[in-house]
C-alpha cells in the first residue's frame, strides 16, 4: 500500500482544470501500488485513478508506460487508459511529481486465486503479448539477469540476518544464472513483468482488466510466463499447485503457442524470475526507511519458490505435456 | 492512514450477501481513519464505505457510534448513515472484526482550511450539538481530564526524547488541569471530540458532511468547540489565526449561543483539549509498532498550541467580544 504524497484540494482542482472531467467531488488515497501514490477520484463525469509517480520510477520511462496502456487498450486489452488533457498530454505535474489520470477499472483482485483465475490470467497474458507486438516504443528490462548482481551486492552483507545461509544460497544461484545459459534467442516483445494477482482484476471468475504497467519492458515473452507461474501457481503454504499451472499454461497456449525452445527454457526462466523477486524483496526488506507506510513483502516466500524451481526438470513438472503446447 | 486488515473477495461477497447492495464491482483500501481499516466499495447500486473496527475501538461502543450517525442524519446533519442488513442489523463481522457499511459522502477535506471552511465547521458543529440533544444513548469521554494522567505516566519516561523539558512541562500543566478548576457544570451533550479538518468534507467552500464518529461521546459541548479551535484556527507555522477563530466562533454562536460560563471556560477547555491531543499523539509517537502503516502525528504541534492557550486570558484573545456571543 502506498500514499507517499498528499495533495491539497486546490492544487488538485487546478490540475484537473487541464482536463475535461467536470467538478471534483471527492478523492481518496488508496492502498494500491507500491511505487507510487494513487488516489481514487470522483468527479461529476465519473471515477478515475490519479497517480503521482514517486522517485523510484524514472520520469523518462513514463511515456512508455502511458503509451503502452493506450496501445493495448486500442488493441482490445482491458487495461486503464491515460486521459489526455485539453492539450493532448497524458502526463502533467502535481505536487512536484509527474502525474497522470487513468480511467477506473471495476474489478477485484483475487486474494486466493483459484484455477479459473489462473486460466484467466494465462489467456490475458498471451493476448497482451500479441497486442504488444506492434507497439513502437521499447524499454530495456533493468531487472533482468544483468541487473541481479548489483542487487545481490547490496543485500548480501545482511542477507543472513533473514535466514542463515541465504547469502551463500543466493551467490551460488546467481553464479549459475550468469554462467551463459540464460536464453537470448527466444521470442521477444512487451512484457508486463509484474503480473501478480493484485494487478489483475476479476468480476467473479471473469477477468476484467490488467493494471499497473510500471515494470513493463521489452524482454522474452516466456519470461513473463515464468513470472506468472511463480506468482499464481503456489499455495499460501508455498506448495506448487500443478492444476493451477496446467490451467494457466494451457490457457496461455491456446492464445499464443509457446515454441519448443520456450518450453525447454521455462524452468530456467522461472528460476531467474524467482531470483529477481527474491532480490528486490530482500533489498526492500533490508531498507525499509523509518516512517515508510509500506509493509515489505516477504523475501523468504521467494526462497521457497526458487528452491522448488531448482528441482524442476521440464515443463512436465508444471503439469503439462510438451506436445500439448508446441506450435 | 490505515488499512490494517485485508479482506478476501469471497469473504466480502459473502458479507455483502446480507445486504441488498447488488453485485460487488470493486473495493479499495483507503488511506483514511487511523483507528480502523476502511474500504471504498463500488457495487451495482452505488458507492459505500466498509469499515472494519480494529482492536483499539471497543466493540461495546459501536452501537453508540452507529446509532448516533443514524440519529444525526435523521435530524438533518449530513453524515454517513450505517446501512442495515436484511435482518435490520447495522453491525456484522468480517475477517474476524466487527464491520459496518455506511453510505459514501462526496466531498473533499481541506488540507489548508480557509476562513470560509472555519465558519462552515462552526455552523455544522453547533447544528450537530443541537441535533444530538435528544439522542437516547450515552458514552463517557474516556479521554477527558481523568484520562490524561494514565497517558502521561505512559509517555513521561521517554517524553524528553522528543523535546528537552517536555516531561516537566507536561507534569506542571497536568497538575494545573487537575487542580479542581476543570468545569463541571457547563451544558453537556453529544460531542464529536475529533472534528479535525480530515473529518469534515467540503464541496468548494460549502460543507458537505461530517465523518468519523469513533471518538464521539457525552461531554461539555464547549469542549468540542475548544477542540476545533485548536484543530482549525492555527496556521501551519503554528501561529494562531484570529480571523479564522472569529469566523468559527461567530458561526457556531449563530446556531447555538455559548453561555457566559462557557465563554469564560473556553481558554481553559482549549488548554485541556491541547493536552489531550498532545498526550495521545505522544503515546502513539513513542509506540509505533514495527511494520505499522501509520505515520504518527507530530506531538510537538500540540506543544506549540498548548503554549499559546496557556497565554490566553479570555475569548477576546480568540478575536470575539463576549457580548457578541452571549445568549
Contacts between the chains, C-beta under 8 A, distances in Angstrom:
chain1	res1	chain2	res2	distance
A	1	B	3	5.8
A	1	B	29	6.3
A	1	B	31	7.7
A	1	B	293	6.3
A	3	B	1	6.0
A	3	B	31	4.5
A	6	B	111	6.8
A	7	B	111	7.8
A	8	B	111	4.0
A	8	B	112	5.9
A	9	B	108	4.5
A	9	B	109	7.7
A	9	B	110	6.2
A	9	B	111	6.2
A	9	B	202	7.8
A	10	B	112	7.4
A	12	B	108	8.0
A	23	B	203	7.8
A	24	B	108	6.5
A	25	B	106	4.1
A	25	B	107	7.3
A	25	B	108	7.9
A	25	B	203	6.9
A	26	B	104	7.9
A	26	B	105	7.8
A	26	B	106	4.9
A	26	B	107	5.8
A	26	B	108	6.0
A	26	B	201	7.4
A	27	B	108	6.4
A	28	B	28	7.8
A	28	B	30	4.4
A	28	B	31	6.9
A	28	B	32	6.3
A	28	B	40	6.0
A	29	B	1	6.4
A	29	B	30	6.6
A	29	B	31	3.5
A	29	B	32	7.5
A	30	B	28	4.4
A	30	B	29	6.6
A	30	B	30	5.6
A	30	B	31	6.8
A	30	B	40	7.4
A	31	B	1	7.9
A	31	B	3	4.5
A	31	B	28	6.8
A	31	B	29	3.4
A	31	B	30	6.8
A	31	B	31	6.4
A	32	B	28	6.3
A	32	B	29	7.5
A	40	B	28	6.0
A	40	B	30	7.4
A	40	B	40	6.2
A	42	B	47	7.6
A	42	B	106	6.2
A	47	B	42	7.6
A	104	B	26	7.9
A	105	B	26	7.8
A	106	B	25	4.1
A	106	B	26	4.9
A	106	B	42	6.2
A	107	B	25	7.3
A	107	B	26	5.8
A	108	B	9	4.4
A	108	B	12	7.9
A	108	B	24	6.5
A	108	B	25	7.9
A	108	B	26	6.0
A	108	B	27	6.4
A	109	B	9	7.7
A	110	B	9	6.2
A	111	B	6	6.7
A	111	B	7	7.7
A	111	B	8	3.9
A	111	B	9	6.2
A	112	B	8	5.9
A	112	B	10	7.4
A	201	B	26	7.4
A	202	B	9	7.8
A	203	B	23	7.8
A	203	B	25	6.8
A	291	B	295	5.7
A	293	B	1	6.4
A	293	B	293	5.1
A	293	B	294	7.5
A	293	B	295	6.1
A	294	B	293	7.5
A	295	B	291	5.6
A	295	B	293	6.1
